[in-house]
Amino acid sequence: MKKLVVANWKMNPQSYAEAERLARAVLKLNRGLKNVETVLCPPFTWLTDLSHKYARKIAFGAQDVFWQPKGAFTGEISPDMLRSSKVSYVIIGHSERRRHLGETDEMVNKKIHAALGNGLRIILCIGESLQEHKRGQTKSILRRQLKKDLAKISPSLIPYPLSLAIAYEPIWAIGTGLPETPKNADNVAKFIRRELAKHFPKKIANNIRIIYGGSVDSRNIIGYLAMTQIIGALVGGASLNAKDFIKILQIADQI
Ligand code: PGA
């Protein structure tokens, strides 16, 4: 199974020129990679310019999507729009959207339905807060998120397991420089895998990629990818530095 390395640029960089420079630096290296699937997720303004230009060379993902197909939904973007802009992935349920924009599990679930139904591949983000972590509630939080986020997602919506990836992103590890240890993250990934088997037939559950996100960089990536259940990474801050991100891709390709 190819590793999935996703660059979540969030609300960066601030100009198209910078965005294109970053994308081109990654593209140059990406051509030679055999064991990694790289997905660039720029903000919407840069996303479609870049995807129209470079989607034949690298995969692009959106950082969000709306569940309605079209109509009076000011500010929103439909799955179809993404598809027709050569965007193949979408990040759904990132904790920053849950926290700052009030995105609920019900909304996440509707987005997953709509996106899968339109042939997009999903990167579903789940994770616990620091308080929940300290109280030992990680598993119960993740179980609840998976149950609600994947409600009524029938196996037929998942034509092949690569259509769905789960990003385990402990909220307290995001952007803090304090990542979860590879061993603990791997244990959580094992738990997620067991939970997935409650939702889907074994054949699908065993092949859904579980990736880790939260302060991943070129120095610590090797630890995560050496684990048995972690098949990639969702990279925020370090994906904005071409050198750092390229190093992450090279390490992922070699492992
Ligand atoms: P980070 O962000 O790598 O900057 O911690 C990860 C994410 O939010 O996806």
Residues whose N, C-alpha, C, O or C-beta is under 5 A from the ligand:
A	BS01	PGA	N8 A173 I174 G175 T176 G213 G214 S215 V216 L234 V235 G236 G237 A238
